[in-house]
Amino acid sequence: MTAKTVPVDTFDLVIFGGTGDLALRKLLPGLFRRYADGQIPEDSRIIGVARDTLSDDDYRARVSEALAVVVGSEPAFQPRLAPFLQKLGYHALDATKDAGWQGFADELLTHGDRIRVFYLSTSPGLFVDLCNRLKSHGLNSGKARVVIEKP
């Protein structure tokens, strides 16, 4: 018996703490495997957010290095690696400062009212700031979801 793949709508997944250990060792490798299995729509985007100043290409290089450690050279995954990396984007933001938030929101909103998942892989002390900024920039639509990563 084979597992049934349930189709999902196109989405944006924003990972706050996108350069952190959890994102690089667990979240992004797991997402890559889902992508390689055809479970992530082609038009979906995965956006890492952290305070580090990185370009999209710099972020993709970090993720590529992390994936090499986790999935190694598994032949089945190699053809899907480059297309997966192209789905990735990056934004440098500070949860406690206004700088950059409007541009970030504008970019997300240009893709219409799609499903947006905001994954908070940060210190719990930033949860309120992050949620307030999402709200103040109009990113809390009916299709928005917030995932909090803490025990």
PyMOL CGO cylinders between C-alpha atoms (Angstrom):
from pymol import cmd
from pymol.cgo import CYLINDER

trace = [
    CYLINDER, 0.00, 0.00, 0.00, 1.32, 3.44, -0.92, 0.3, 1, 1, 1, 1, 1, 1,
    CYLINDER, 1.32, 3.44, -0.92, 0.82, 6.58, 1.09, 0.3, 1, 1, 1, 1, 1, 1,
    CYLINDER, 0.82, 6.58, 1.09, -1.57, 9.07, -0.44, 0.3, 1, 1, 1, 1, 1, 1,
    CYLINDER, -1.57, 9.07, -0.44, -0.21, 12.55, -1.08, 0.3, 1, 1, 1, 1, 1, 1,
    CYLINDER, -0.21, 12.55, -1.08, -2.74, 15.21, -0.19, 0.3, 1, 1, 1, 1, 1, 1,
    CYLINDER, -2.74, 15.21, -0.19, -2.38, 18.19, -2.53, 0.3, 1, 1, 1, 1, 1, 1,
    CYLINDER, -2.38, 18.19, -2.53, -1.87, 21.56, -0.87, 0.3, 1, 1, 1, 1, 1, 1,
    CYLINDER, -1.87, 21.56, -0.87, -2.45, 25.07, -2.15, 0.3, 1, 1, 1, 1, 1, 1,
    CYLINDER, -2.45, 25.07, -2.15, 0.43, 27.33, -3.09, 0.3, 1, 1, 1, 1, 1, 1,
    CYLINDER, 0.43, 27.33, -3.09, 1.89, 28.96, 0.01, 0.3, 1, 1, 1, 1, 1, 1,
    CYLINDER, 1.89, 28.96, 0.01, 4.62, 31.17, 1.41, 0.3, 1, 1, 1, 1, 1, 1,
    CYLINDER, 4.62, 31.17, 1.41, 6.49, 29.77, 4.39, 0.3, 1, 1, 1, 1, 1, 1,
    CYLINDER, 6.49, 29.77, 4.39, 8.41, 32.42, 6.30, 0.3, 1, 1, 1, 1, 1, 1,
    CYLINDER, 8.41, 32.42, 6.30, 10.92, 31.05, 8.81, 0.3, 1, 1, 1, 1, 1, 1,
    CYLINDER, 10.92, 31.05, 8.81, 11.87, 33.63, 11.43, 0.3, 1, 1, 1, 1, 1, 1,
    CYLINDER, 11.87, 33.63, 11.43, 15.22, 32.39, 12.72, 0.3, 1, 1, 1, 1, 1, 1,
    CYLINDER, 15.22, 32.39, 12.72, 15.93, 31.08, 9.22, 0.3, 1, 1, 1, 1, 1, 1,
    CYLINDER, 15.93, 31.08, 9.22, 19.71, 30.94, 9.77, 0.3, 1, 1, 1, 1, 1, 1,
    CYLINDER, 19.71, 30.94, 9.77, 19.45, 29.11, 13.07, 0.3, 1, 1, 1, 1, 1, 1,
    CYLINDER, 19.45, 29.11, 13.07, 20.28, 25.55, 13.98, 0.3, 1, 1, 1, 1, 1, 1,
    CYLINDER, 20.28, 25.55, 13.98, 16.69, 24.28, 13.94, 0.3, 1, 1, 1, 1, 1, 1,
    CYLINDER, 16.69, 24.28, 13.94, 16.02, 25.74, 10.49, 0.3, 1, 1, 1, 1, 1, 1,
    CYLINDER, 16.02, 25.74, 10.49, 19.24, 24.45, 8.93, 0.3, 1, 1, 1, 1, 1, 1,
    CYLINDER, 19.24, 24.45, 8.93, 19.35, 21.01, 10.55, 0.3, 1, 1, 1, 1, 1, 1,
    CYLINDER, 19.35, 21.01, 10.55, 15.66, 20.10, 10.73, 0.3, 1, 1, 1, 1, 1, 1,
    CYLINDER, 15.66, 20.10, 10.73, 13.14, 22.38, 9.01, 0.3, 1, 1, 1, 1, 1, 1,
    CYLINDER, 13.14, 22.38, 9.01, 14.82, 22.99, 5.66, 0.3, 1, 1, 1, 1, 1, 1,
    CYLINDER, 14.82, 22.99, 5.66, 16.00, 19.39, 5.17, 0.3, 1, 1, 1, 1, 1, 1,
    CYLINDER, 16.00, 19.39, 5.17, 12.46, 18.22, 5.95, 0.3, 1, 1, 1, 1, 1, 1,
    CYLINDER, 12.46, 18.22, 5.95, 11.02, 20.72, 3.50, 0.3, 1, 1, 1, 1, 1, 1,
    CYLINDER, 11.02, 20.72, 3.50, 13.53, 19.63, 0.88, 0.3, 1, 1, 1, 1, 1, 1,
    CYLINDER, 13.53, 19.63, 0.88, 12.42, 16.02, 1.24, 0.3, 1, 1, 1, 1, 1, 1,
    CYLINDER, 12.42, 16.02, 1.24, 8.78, 17.09, 0.87, 0.3, 1, 1, 1, 1, 1, 1,
    CYLINDER, 8.78, 17.09, 0.87, 9.71, 19.07, -2.23, 0.3, 1, 1, 1, 1, 1, 1,
    CYLINDER, 9.71, 19.07, -2.23, 11.69, 16.16, -3.70, 0.3, 1, 1, 1, 1, 1, 1,
    CYLINDER, 11.69, 16.16, -3.70, 8.62, 13.95, -3.19, 0.3, 1, 1, 1, 1, 1, 1,
    CYLINDER, 8.62, 13.95, -3.19, 6.43, 16.42, -5.08, 0.3, 1, 1, 1, 1, 1, 1,
    CYLINDER, 6.43, 16.42, -5.08, 4.52, 17.57, -2.01, 0.3, 1, 1, 1, 1, 1, 1,
    CYLINDER, 4.52, 17.57, -2.01, 5.25, 21.30, -2.29, 0.3, 1, 1, 1, 1, 1, 1,
    CYLINDER, 5.25, 21.30, -2.29, 3.61, 23.25, -5.13, 0.3, 1, 1, 1, 1, 1, 1,
    CYLINDER, 3.61, 23.25, -5.13, 6.02, 24.75, -7.64, 0.3, 1, 1, 1, 1, 1, 1,
    CYLINDER, 6.02, 24.75, -7.64, 4.87, 28.34, -7.02, 0.3, 1, 1, 1, 1, 1, 1,
    CYLINDER, 4.87, 28.34, -7.02, 5.33, 28.12, -3.26, 0.3, 1, 1, 1, 1, 1, 1,
    CYLINDER, 5.33, 28.12, -3.26, 8.12, 30.09, -1.63, 0.3, 1, 1, 1, 1, 1, 1,
    CYLINDER, 8.12, 30.09, -1.63, 10.24, 29.54, 1.47, 0.3, 1, 1, 1, 1, 1, 1,
    CYLINDER, 10.24, 29.54, 1.47, 11.67, 32.71, 2.95, 0.3, 1, 1, 1, 1, 1, 1,
    CYLINDER, 11.67, 32.71, 2.95, 14.29, 32.75, 5.67, 0.3, 1, 1, 1, 1, 1, 1,
    CYLINDER, 14.29, 32.75, 5.67, 14.33, 35.76, 7.97, 0.3, 1, 1, 1, 1, 1, 1,
    CYLINDER, 14.33, 35.76, 7.97, 17.03, 36.64, 10.49, 0.3, 1, 1, 1, 1, 1, 1,
    CYLINDER, 17.03, 36.64, 10.49, 19.18, 39.59, 11.54, 0.3, 1, 1, 1, 1, 1, 1,
    CYLINDER, 19.18, 39.59, 11.54, 22.19, 38.49, 9.47, 0.3, 1, 1, 1, 1, 1, 1,
    CYLINDER, 22.19, 38.49, 9.47, 22.81, 40.56, 6.37, 0.3, 1, 1, 1, 1, 1, 1,
    CYLINDER, 22.81, 40.56, 6.37, 22.72, 38.02, 3.53, 0.3, 1, 1, 1, 1, 1, 1,
    CYLINDER, 22.72, 38.02, 3.53, 21.69, 38.01, -0.10, 0.3, 1, 1, 1, 1, 1, 1,
    CYLINDER, 21.69, 38.01, -0.10, 19.30, 35.37, -1.42, 0.3, 1, 1, 1, 1, 1, 1,
    CYLINDER, 19.30, 35.37, -1.42, 22.31, 33.61, -2.96, 0.3, 1, 1, 1, 1, 1, 1,
    CYLINDER, 22.31, 33.61, -2.96, 24.25, 33.70, 0.33, 0.3, 1, 1, 1, 1, 1, 1,
    CYLINDER, 24.25, 33.70, 0.33, 21.28, 32.14, 2.09, 0.3, 1, 1, 1, 1, 1, 1,
    CYLINDER, 21.28, 32.14, 2.09, 20.90, 29.48, -0.58, 0.3, 1, 1, 1, 1, 1, 1,
    CYLINDER, 20.90, 29.48, -0.58, 24.59, 28.61, -0.17, 0.3, 1, 1, 1, 1, 1, 1,
    CYLINDER, 24.59, 28.61, -0.17, 24.14, 28.18, 3.60, 0.3, 1, 1, 1, 1, 1, 1,
    CYLINDER, 24.14, 28.18, 3.60, 21.11, 25.97, 3.08, 0.3, 1, 1, 1, 1, 1, 1,
    CYLINDER, 21.11, 25.97, 3.08, 22.91, 23.96, 0.40, 0.3, 1, 1, 1, 1, 1, 1,
    CYLINDER, 22.91, 23.96, 0.40, 25.78, 23.28, 2.82, 0.3, 1, 1, 1, 1, 1, 1,
    CYLINDER, 25.78, 23.28, 2.82, 23.32, 22.22, 5.52, 0.3, 1, 1, 1, 1, 1, 1,
    CYLINDER, 23.32, 22.22, 5.52, 21.48, 19.93, 3.12, 0.3, 1, 1, 1, 1, 1, 1,
    CYLINDER, 21.48, 19.93, 3.12, 24.76, 18.32, 2.06, 0.3, 1, 1, 1, 1, 1, 1,
    CYLINDER, 24.76, 18.32, 2.06, 25.32, 17.26, 5.67, 0.3, 1, 1, 1, 1, 1, 1,
    CYLINDER, 25.32, 17.26, 5.67, 21.81, 15.88, 6.14, 0.3, 1, 1, 1, 1, 1, 1,
    CYLINDER, 21.81, 15.88, 6.14, 20.94, 14.30, 2.80, 0.3, 1, 1, 1, 1, 1, 1,
    CYLINDER, 20.94, 14.30, 2.80, 24.51, 13.83, 1.64, 0.3, 1, 1, 1, 1, 1, 1,
    CYLINDER, 24.51, 13.83, 1.64, 24.82, 12.63, -1.90, 0.3, 1, 1, 1, 1, 1, 1,
    CYLINDER, 24.82, 12.63, -1.90, 21.62, 10.57, -2.03, 0.3, 1, 1, 1, 1, 1, 1,
    CYLINDER, 21.62, 10.57, -2.03, 21.21, 10.21, -5.81, 0.3, 1, 1, 1, 1, 1, 1,
    CYLINDER, 21.21, 10.21, -5.81, 17.42, 10.47, -5.72, 0.3, 1, 1, 1, 1, 1, 1,
    CYLINDER, 17.42, 10.47, -5.72, 17.62, 14.00, -4.30, 0.3, 1, 1, 1, 1, 1, 1,
    CYLINDER, 17.62, 14.00, -4.30, 20.34, 15.52, -6.48, 0.3, 1, 1, 1, 1, 1, 1,
    CYLINDER, 20.34, 15.52, -6.48, 18.15, 16.52, -9.46, 0.3, 1, 1, 1, 1, 1, 1,
    CYLINDER, 18.15, 16.52, -9.46, 15.72, 18.31, -7.13, 0.3, 1, 1, 1, 1, 1, 1,
    CYLINDER, 15.72, 18.31, -7.13, 18.32, 20.30, -5.19, 0.3, 1, 1, 1, 1, 1, 1,
    CYLINDER, 18.32, 20.30, -5.19, 18.81, 23.25, -7.57, 0.3, 1, 1, 1, 1, 1, 1,
    CYLINDER, 18.81, 23.25, -7.57, 15.05, 23.82, -8.13, 0.3, 1, 1, 1, 1, 1, 1,
    CYLINDER, 15.05, 23.82, -8.13, 14.46, 23.66, -4.37, 0.3, 1, 1, 1, 1, 1, 1,
    CYLINDER, 14.46, 23.66, -4.37, 17.19, 26.21, -3.67, 0.3, 1, 1, 1, 1, 1, 1,
    CYLINDER, 17.19, 26.21, -3.67, 15.59, 28.58, -6.19, 0.3, 1, 1, 1, 1, 1, 1,
    CYLINDER, 15.59, 28.58, -6.19, 12.40, 28.57, -4.08, 0.3, 1, 1, 1, 1, 1, 1,
    CYLINDER, 12.40, 28.57, -4.08, 14.37, 30.09, -1.21, 0.3, 1, 1, 1, 1, 1, 1,
    CYLINDER, 14.37, 30.09, -1.21, 14.58, 33.78, -0.48, 0.3, 1, 1, 1, 1, 1, 1,
    CYLINDER, 14.58, 33.78, -0.48, 15.98, 35.74, 2.42, 0.3, 1, 1, 1, 1, 1, 1,
    CYLINDER, 15.98, 35.74, 2.42, 15.21, 38.95, 4.30, 0.3, 1, 1, 1, 1, 1, 1,
    CYLINDER, 15.21, 38.95, 4.30, 17.30, 40.58, 7.01, 0.3, 1, 1, 1, 1, 1, 1,
    CYLINDER, 17.30, 40.58, 7.01, 14.92, 41.88, 9.68, 0.3, 1, 1, 1, 1, 1, 1,
    CYLINDER, 14.92, 41.88, 9.68, 15.08, 42.68, 13.36, 0.3, 1, 1, 1, 1, 1, 1,
    CYLINDER, 15.08, 42.68, 13.36, 11.90, 41.83, 15.26, 0.3, 1, 1, 1, 1, 1, 1,
    CYLINDER, 11.90, 41.83, 15.26, 12.45, 44.78, 17.59, 0.3, 1, 1, 1, 1, 1, 1,
    CYLINDER, 12.45, 44.78, 17.59, 12.98, 47.49, 14.95, 0.3, 1, 1, 1, 1, 1, 1,
    CYLINDER, 12.98, 47.49, 14.95, 10.77, 48.94, 12.18, 0.3, 1, 1, 1, 1, 1, 1,
    CYLINDER, 10.77, 48.94, 12.18, 13.49, 49.01, 9.52, 0.3, 1, 1, 1, 1, 1, 1,
    CYLINDER, 13.49, 49.01, 9.52, 12.76, 46.78, 6.53, 0.3, 1, 1, 1, 1, 1, 1,
    CYLINDER, 12.76, 46.78, 6.53, 9.35, 45.53, 7.61, 0.3, 1, 1, 1, 1, 1, 1,
    CYLINDER, 9.35, 45.53, 7.61, 7.28, 47.52, 5.11, 0.3, 1, 1, 1, 1, 1, 1,
    CYLINDER, 7.28, 47.52, 5.11, 9.37, 46.28, 2.17, 0.3, 1, 1, 1, 1, 1, 1,
    CYLINDER, 9.37, 46.28, 2.17, 9.11, 42.73, 3.46, 0.3, 1, 1, 1, 1, 1, 1,
    CYLINDER, 9.11, 42.73, 3.46, 5.32, 43.01, 3.77, 0.3, 1, 1, 1, 1, 1, 1,
    CYLINDER, 5.32, 43.01, 3.77, 5.01, 44.62, 0.34, 0.3, 1, 1, 1, 1, 1, 1,
    CYLINDER, 5.01, 44.62, 0.34, 6.92, 41.75, -1.25, 0.3, 1, 1, 1, 1, 1, 1,
    CYLINDER, 6.92, 41.75, -1.25, 4.75, 39.12, 0.41, 0.3, 1, 1, 1, 1, 1, 1,
    CYLINDER, 4.75, 39.12, 0.41, 1.53, 40.94, -0.48, 0.3, 1, 1, 1, 1, 1, 1,
    CYLINDER, 1.53, 40.94, -0.48, 2.44, 41.21, -4.18, 0.3, 1, 1, 1, 1, 1, 1,
    CYLINDER, 2.44, 41.21, -4.18, 1.67, 37.51, -4.47, 0.3, 1, 1, 1, 1, 1, 1,
    CYLINDER, 1.67, 37.51, -4.47, -1.97, 38.00, -3.53, 0.3, 1, 1, 1, 1, 1, 1,
    CYLINDER, -1.97, 38.00, -3.53, -3.90, 36.49, -0.68, 0.3, 1, 1, 1, 1, 1, 1,
    CYLINDER, -3.90, 36.49, -0.68, -2.17, 33.14, -0.60, 0.3, 1, 1, 1, 1, 1, 1,
    CYLINDER, -2.17, 33.14, -0.60, -1.62, 30.96, 2.42, 0.3, 1, 1, 1, 1, 1, 1,
    CYLINDER, -1.62, 30.96, 2.42, 1.19, 32.34, 4.54, 0.3, 1, 1, 1, 1, 1, 1,
    CYLINDER, 1.19, 32.34, 4.54, 2.76, 30.39, 7.35, 0.3, 1, 1, 1, 1, 1, 1,
    CYLINDER, 2.76, 30.39, 7.35, 4.99, 32.31, 9.74, 0.3, 1, 1, 1, 1, 1, 1,
    CYLINDER, 4.99, 32.31, 9.74, 7.23, 29.87, 11.62, 0.3, 1, 1, 1, 1, 1, 1,
    CYLINDER, 7.23, 29.87, 11.62, 8.70, 31.49, 14.74, 0.3, 1, 1, 1, 1, 1, 1,
    CYLINDER, 8.70, 31.49, 14.74, 11.93, 29.61, 15.37, 0.3, 1, 1, 1, 1, 1, 1,
    CYLINDER, 11.93, 29.61, 15.37, 13.24, 32.37, 17.62, 0.3, 1, 1, 1, 1, 1, 1,
    CYLINDER, 13.24, 32.37, 17.62, 13.62, 33.23, 21.27, 0.3, 1, 1, 1, 1, 1, 1,
    CYLINDER, 13.62, 33.23, 21.27, 10.22, 33.30, 23.01, 0.3, 1, 1, 1, 1, 1, 1,
    CYLINDER, 10.22, 33.30, 23.01, 11.00, 36.90, 23.97, 0.3, 1, 1, 1, 1, 1, 1,
    CYLINDER, 11.00, 36.90, 23.97, 10.49, 37.88, 20.31, 0.3, 1, 1, 1, 1, 1, 1,
    CYLINDER, 10.49, 37.88, 20.31, 7.09, 36.22, 19.78, 0.3, 1, 1, 1, 1, 1, 1,
    CYLINDER, 7.09, 36.22, 19.78, 5.03, 39.27, 20.77, 0.3, 1, 1, 1, 1, 1, 1,
    CYLINDER, 5.03, 39.27, 20.77, 7.17, 41.68, 18.71, 0.3, 1, 1, 1, 1, 1, 1,
    CYLINDER, 7.17, 41.68, 18.71, 6.95, 39.44, 15.67, 0.3, 1, 1, 1, 1, 1, 1,
    CYLINDER, 6.95, 39.44, 15.67, 3.19, 38.95, 15.91, 0.3, 1, 1, 1, 1, 1, 1,
    CYLINDER, 3.19, 38.95, 15.91, 2.61, 42.69, 16.44, 0.3, 1, 1, 1, 1, 1, 1,
    CYLINDER, 2.61, 42.69, 16.44, 4.71, 43.53, 13.39, 0.3, 1, 1, 1, 1, 1, 1,
    CYLINDER, 4.71, 43.53, 13.39, 2.89, 40.96, 11.25, 0.3, 1, 1, 1, 1, 1, 1,
    CYLINDER, 2.89, 40.96, 11.25, -0.41, 42.55, 12.29, 0.3, 1, 1, 1, 1, 1, 1,
    CYLINDER, -0.41, 42.55, 12.29, 0.70, 46.16, 11.84, 0.3, 1, 1, 1, 1, 1, 1,
    CYLINDER, 0.70, 46.16, 11.84, 1.88, 45.39, 8.29, 0.3, 1, 1, 1, 1, 1, 1,
    CYLINDER, 1.88, 45.39, 8.29, -1.32, 43.65, 7.24, 0.3, 1, 1, 1, 1, 1, 1,
    CYLINDER, -1.32, 43.65, 7.24, 0.11, 40.13, 7.15, 0.3, 1, 1, 1, 1, 1, 1,
    CYLINDER, 0.11, 40.13, 7.15, -2.50, 38.64, 9.47, 0.3, 1, 1, 1, 1, 1, 1,
    CYLINDER, -2.50, 38.64, 9.47, -5.16, 37.81, 6.87, 0.3, 1, 1, 1, 1, 1, 1,
    CYLINDER, -5.16, 37.81, 6.87, -7.55, 34.90, 7.21, 0.3, 1, 1, 1, 1, 1, 1,
    CYLINDER, -7.55, 34.90, 7.21, -5.05, 32.72, 5.35, 0.3, 1, 1, 1, 1, 1, 1,
    CYLINDER, -5.05, 32.72, 5.35, -2.15, 33.51, 7.68, 0.3, 1, 1, 1, 1, 1, 1,
    CYLINDER, -2.15, 33.51, 7.68, -0.90, 30.99, 10.23, 0.3, 1, 1, 1, 1, 1, 1,
    CYLINDER, -0.90, 30.99, 10.23, 1.67, 31.34, 12.98, 0.3, 1, 1, 1, 1, 1, 1,
    CYLINDER, 1.67, 31.34, 12.98, 3.68, 28.35, 14.19, 0.3, 1, 1, 1, 1, 1, 1,
    CYLINDER, 3.68, 28.35, 14.19, 5.56, 28.77, 17.46, 0.3, 1, 1, 1, 1, 1, 1,
    CYLINDER, 5.56, 28.77, 17.46, 8.59, 26.53, 17.95, 0.3, 1, 1, 1, 1, 1, 1,
    CYLINDER, 8.59, 26.53, 17.95, 9.17, 26.12, 21.64, 0.3, 1, 1, 1, 1, 1, 1,
    CYLINDER, 9.17, 26.12, 21.64, 8.30, 23.46, 24.22, 0.3, 1, 1, 1, 1, 1, 1,
]
cmd.load_cgo(trace, "trace")
